[in-house]
Amino acid sequence: MPMTRRKFLGAAGLLTGAPAGWNGAVYASDGPEVRQVRFGIIALTDCASIVMAHELGYFKKFGIDAVISKEASWAVIRDKLSLGENQATHMLYGMPFASTMGLGGSPVKPMIIPWQINRNGQGITLSNSLKGVKSAKDVKPLADKARAAGRPMTFAMTFPPGTHAMWMRYWLASGGINPDKDVSLITIPPPQMVANMKVGKMEGCCVGEPWNARAIADGVGFTVTTSQKIWVDHPEKVCGFTEDFAAKNPKTVKAVLKALHLASVHIDKMENRPVVAEVISRPAYINCPKEIILGRLLGKYDYGNGASEQDPHYMIFSARNCNVPTKTFGYWWVSQFRRWGMVKGSPDYKTIVDRVMQPGIYQEAMKELGVTVKAPDMVPTKLMDGVFDPKDPERYARSFAVHTIQA
């Protein structure tokens, strides 16, 4: 059955009227049901809040003995969470929806989002052979010519229903390119992107940092756009749990969220980011020189094509209600599954979003910390080429000239 707010609170003992009793330490009666929690991560800058919650002792503060497990790909992340080998995980925003819906070959395994890890900070990198390209409209004649010759241009993303796939699709479609018909769209794990670009496997890719910056440092590509230029303050990664684990272990889930809150606030203090970059750069985590990570973590963007800027919309982990599992974003995601033919027929948007997105769990965890969060939800949000109204996602999905909607 779907995880409802009342079910979660009842399991956590929060419907009795008894005070939570938290004062900076974990009482035995309020401690997590499961102390040993294994967290999956991918080698990306936005694993930072999970890593720092571990390194700074915040998980231990709330009774969690954490193990951080660097995984090889997003498919492995999904599978290890589904099988219970990992109990919580760094996840692409679309993955819990895809697993809950059984999309893309994934077995049906309901998952929840009680925590959004970060916003902004991804990029689309093109091969140096395309320098001079400024938008997808510039790519369109090249893509048409390559397809006519029987050698379609190739672009890579990291997981079919994930964020990088959606940013790549959205950007290509903005230039009139159908990603399912006009080019070849392939899947490559984030840490392998630069190596594959070096050997000429693709003309472009969408990936998280630090791999866009790494492509520039290695002289193989340039950043044509960032995800925040497609959608300012867009949602990116989440901390995901299976619905079953969360229902059985509500205190454990809340303990994880409390630790992530402290780590996220720490990371968003810019004076802390140099040390954060050093920690996450280590071989156990990203295995990339800290200097390559730090620049964009500070909002300093060298695009590798002569352009540079101090981007005010750099990656955030706590600011601007970053962590609230906002249903607006869930509706957008399901609308994109619809737009790109990943679901046949109009999906039951509300049932899916209500099942996956769990703002009630988030709010209860923050309440116990004494943190008050008021975030607007189910309100229109602006993207690069228009406005998304979460109250009519089907109309939005059908509004695009470029799509592969199945009736």
Buried (B, 14 or more C-beta within 10 A) or exposed (E): EBBBBEBBBEBBEBEEEEEBEBEEEBEEEBBBBBBEBBBBBBBBBBBBBBBBBBBBEBBBBBBBEBBBBBBEBBBBBBBBBBEEBBBBBBBBBBBBBBBBBEBBEBEEBBBBBBBBBBBBBBBBBBBBEBEEBEEBEBBBEBBBEBBEEEEBBBBBBBBBBBBBBBBBBBBBBBBBBBBBEBBBBEBBBBBBBBBBBBEEBBBBBBBBBBBBBBBBBEEBBBBBBBBBBBBBBBBBBBBBBBBBBBBEBBBBBBBBBBBBBBBBBBBBEEEBBBBBBEBBBEEEBBEBBBBBBBBBBBBBBBBBBEEEEEBEBBBBBBEEBBBBBBBBBBBBBBBBBBBBEBBEEEBEBEEBBBBBBBBBBBBBBBBBBEEEEEBEBEEEBEBEEEEBBBEBBBEBBBEBEBBEBEE
